[in-house]
Amino acid sequence: MLSQPIQSRIGRYISYRTGNEVYQAYLPPALPPDPPVSVAASQLLLDDANLALGRLDAVTLLLPDPPLFIYMYVRKEAVLSSQIEGTQSSLSDLLLFENDQAPGIPLNDVTEVSSYVAAMKHGLDRMRSGFPLCLRLLREIHEVLLARGRGEHKTPGEFRTTQNWIGGTRPGNATYVPPPVDQLMSHLDNFEKFLHSKPGLPVLVRAALAHVQFESIHPFLDGNGRLGRLLITLLLCSEGVLREPVLYLSLFFKQNRQRYYDLLQEVRLTGNWETWIEFFLEAVAHTATQAVDAARQVVAIFQEDRAKIQQLGRPAASALMLHHYLQRHPITSIAAASRQLGISVPTVTASLEHLQRLGIVKEISGKLKGRQYVYSRYIDILSLGTEPLPAG
């Protein structure tokens, strides 16, 4: 922890004028920090984070259906990251939306979350095809992220050509003003060089630095927070630390939202990267451990419920098909399950009744027609921490 500012790490503020208003915009220094960050005091945290990350990477290989866990975990992250930006969509809302059922919140909110899922998939698919993590890829991801919803008119896929700011109603009363447009590309060029460099820092420390720098540059008119958090996972996957995209820090950032914002600003004001890195490593260790626990709980539930279904006798075959379907669609209707599985409505209805009697699913609509069922224990694990933030 630093008691005094390190001037060469702070960057500088410059005065700009818009009409009659003068404001101060921040120009962050290029990465890596100078003088170099010290990881000695954080070595135990770094060791814990790497160990937890290794367990998480390993557990994905032991899961009976790794793509299924990743499929649902990505959706949980999309909900959490979007909630930090102010949406009120829950995981259940997203799943209903994807099943063509009406969510219980404004359509723009759930559309934004759905776009986050698509953006994440695009970035990972491109990297797996050999495309590097670079400015061009970040622009592509941003274009998908803002393709629908409230951000679609804020130049998706294009770096901003006007000044933006954080907090306040204009640059003059903002909490933070990132680099002006005429300084933007030089900072982005330096940022891209850092992404491609090998400065001798641990990968987790590099990810911590990159996240703050992206947030400080704030290169797009909208979507910077969501893309900045996604950048962490993209960097870890590109460096081979993770084989699958299973580390997302949005839940920790959401639960420690004020501390998160305070530390981002502290880096800018004092050059104190070390305290931010400690927070980031704590987030990695905590989040990775939670993800491992969740994966193990999910596997145990699937095994327990499958064993119950196998005791049904003749109805077990169709009920097992439905159970497998519910693992990817934990909220469903009779019509949707019938259509997706290619089995009759009466058979699906009977199977759902069996699962309901076994305590595996619950009917949640309270309707005679268009009934919806939820795989309750499964959705409870997935939904942990995804309750929308209180307004205001």
QUIDAUR-V209630 format. One record per residue. N is the residue number from 1. RES is the residue in three letters. NEAR is the number of other ideal C-beta (glycine too) atoms within 10 Angstrom. Layout:
BEGIN
n = <N/N>
res = <RES/RES>
near = <NEAR/NEAR>
END
This chain:
BEGIN
n = <1/2/3/4/5/6/7/8/9/10/11/12/13/14/15/16/17/18/19/20/21/22/23/24/25/26/27/28/29/30/31/32/33/34/35/36/37/38/39/40/41/42/43/44/45/46/47/48/49/50/51/52/53/54/55/56/57/58/59/60/61/62/63/64/65/66/67/68/69/70/71/72/73/74/75/76/77/78/79/80/81/82/83/84/85/86/87/88/89/90/91/92/93/94/95/96/97/98/99/100/101/102/103/104/105/106/107/108/109/110/111/112/113/114/115/116/117/118/119/120/121/122/123/124/125/126/127/128/129/130/131/132/133/134/135/136/137/138/139/140/141/142/143/144/145/146/147/148/149/150/151/152/153/154/155/156/157/158/159/160/161/162/163/164/165/166/167/168/169/170/171/172/173/174/175/176/177/178/179/180/181/182/183/184/185/186/187/188/189/190/191/192/193/194/195/196/197/198/199/200/201/202/203/204/205/206/207/208/209/210/211/212/213/214/215/216/217/218/219/220/221/222/223/224/225/226/227/228/229/230/231/232/233/234/235/236/237/238/239/240/241/242/243/244/245/246/247/248/249/250/251/252/253/254/255/256/257/258/259/260/261/262/263/264/265/266/267/268/269/270/271/272/273/274/275/276/277/278/279/280/281/282/283/284/285/286/287/288/289/290/291/292/293/294/295/296/297/298/299/300/301/302/303/304/305/306/307/308/309/310/311/312/313/314/315/316/317/318/319/320/321/322/323/324/325/326/327/328/329/330/331/332/333/334/335/336/337/338/339/340/341/342/343/344/345/346/347/348/349/350/351/352/353/354/355/356/357/358/359/360/361/362/363/364/365/366/367/368/369/370/371/372/373/374/375/376/377/378/379/380/381/382/383/384/385/386/387/388/389/390/391/392>
res = <MET/LEU/SER/GLN/PRO/ILE/GLN/SER/ARG/ILE/GLY/ARG/TYR/ILE/SER/TYR/ARG/THR/GLY/ASN/GLU/VAL/TYR/GLN/ALA/TYR/LEU/PRO/PRO/ALA/LEU/PRO/PRO/ASP/PRO/PRO/VAL/SER/VAL/ALA/ALA/SER/GLN/LEU/LEU/LEU/ASP/ASP/ALA/ASN/LEU/ALA/LEU/GLY/ARG/LEU/ASP/ALA/VAL/THR/LEU/LEU/LEU/PRO/ASP/PRO/PRO/LEU/PHE/ILE/TYR/MET/TYR/VAL/ARG/LYS/GLU/ALA/VAL/LEU/SER/SER/GLN/ILE/GLU/GLY/THR/GLN/SER/SER/LEU/SER/ASP/LEU/LEU/LEU/PHE/GLU/ASN/ASP/GLN/ALA/PRO/GLY/ILE/PRO/LEU/ASN/ASP/VAL/THR/GLU/VAL/SER/SER/TYR/VAL/ALA/ALA/MET/LYS/HIS/GLY/LEU/ASP/ARG/MET/ARG/SER/GLY/PHE/PRO/LEU/CYS/LEU/ARG/LEU/LEU/ARG/GLU/ILE/HIS/GLU/VAL/LEU/LEU/ALA/ARG/GLY/ARG/GLY/GLU/HIS/LYS/THR/PRO/GLY/GLU/PHE/ARG/THR/THR/GLN/ASN/TRP/ILE/GLY/GLY/THR/ARG/PRO/GLY/ASN/ALA/THR/TYR/VAL/PRO/PRO/PRO/VAL/ASP/GLN/LEU/MET/SER/HIS/LEU/ASP/ASN/PHE/GLU/LYS/PHE/LEU/HIS/SER/LYS/PRO/GLY/LEU/PRO/VAL/LEU/VAL/ARG/ALA/ALA/LEU/ALA/HIS/VAL/GLN/PHE/GLU/SER/ILE/HIS/PRO/PHE/LEU/ASP/GLY/ASN/GLY/ARG/LEU/GLY/ARG/LEU/LEU/ILE/THR/LEU/LEU/LEU/CYS/SER/GLU/GLY/VAL/LEU/ARG/GLU/PRO/VAL/LEU/TYR/LEU/SER/LEU/PHE/PHE/LYS/GLN/ASN/ARG/GLN/ARG/TYR/TYR/ASP/LEU/LEU/GLN/GLU/VAL/ARG/LEU/THR/GLY/ASN/TRP/GLU/THR/TRP/ILE/GLU/PHE/PHE/LEU/GLU/ALA/VAL/ALA/HIS/THR/ALA/THR/GLN/ALA/VAL/ASP/ALA/ALA/ARG/GLN/VAL/VAL/ALA/ILE/PHE/GLN/GLU/ASP/ARG/ALA/LYS/ILE/GLN/GLN/LEU/GLY/ARG/PRO/ALA/ALA/SER/ALA/LEU/MET/LEU/HIS/HIS/TYR/LEU/GLN/ARG/HIS/PRO/ILE/THR/SER/ILE/ALA/ALA/ALA/SER/ARG/GLN/LEU/GLY/ILE/SER/VAL/PRO/THR/VAL/THR/ALA/SER/LEU/GLU/HIS/LEU/GLN/ARG/LEU/GLY/ILE/VAL/LYS/GLU/ILE/SER/GLY/LYS/LEU/LYS/GLY/ARG/GLN/TYR/VAL/TYR/SER/ARG/TYR/ILE/ASP/ILE/LEU/SER/LEU/GLY/THR/GLU/PRO/LEU/PRO/ALA/GLY>
near = <7/14/6/8/12/14/11/11/20/19/19/11/13/14/8/18/10/13/7/6/11/11/20/14/20/21/17/22/18/15/21/18/21/12/10/12/22/12/17/8/12/23/12/9/19/19/12/18/26/18/13/21/24/13/13/21/19/11/20/20/9/10/17/11/14/16/11/15/22/17/14/21/21/19/21/22/27/28/30/24/26/26/23/18/16/13/25/16/27/21/23/21/26/26/24/23/19/16/18/9/18/10/20/12/19/15/14/15/24/26/21/26/29/20/23/30/20/15/24/25/15/16/27/20/10/17/16/10/7/6/14/12/21/13/15/13/18/25/16/17/27/28/16/19/27/26/15/16/22/16/22/15/9/15/17/21/16/14/17/17/9/9/19/20/18/16/10/13/8/13/21/16/11/18/10/20/23/25/24/18/14/8/16/18/13/12/21/18/12/15/20/16/11/16/21/10/12/7/13/8/19/17/16/26/20/21/23/27/22/20/21/22/24/22/24/23/22/21/23/23/20/21/23/21/19/27/25/23/22/28/21/22/23/24/20/21/20/21/14/9/18/21/12/19/21/25/25/23/23/25/23/22/22/18/13/17/13/7/12/19/17/13/19/19/16/17/25/19/12/17/22/21/25/18/17/20/27/18/21/27/25/16/22/26/21/18/23/26/17/16/23/19/13/18/21/13/16/22/16/12/17/21/11/12/23/15/9/18/22/12/8/17/7/7/14/17/14/19/26/16/18/26/22/14/19/23/19/14/17/24/23/27/21/19/15/18/23/18/12/14/17/7/16/11/12/10/19/26/14/15/27/22/15/20/22/13/11/15/11/24/28/14/13/15/13/7/9/6/8/10/16/19/26/20/23/14/19/20/20/13/17/22/16/15/16/22/12/16/13/6/6/3>
END
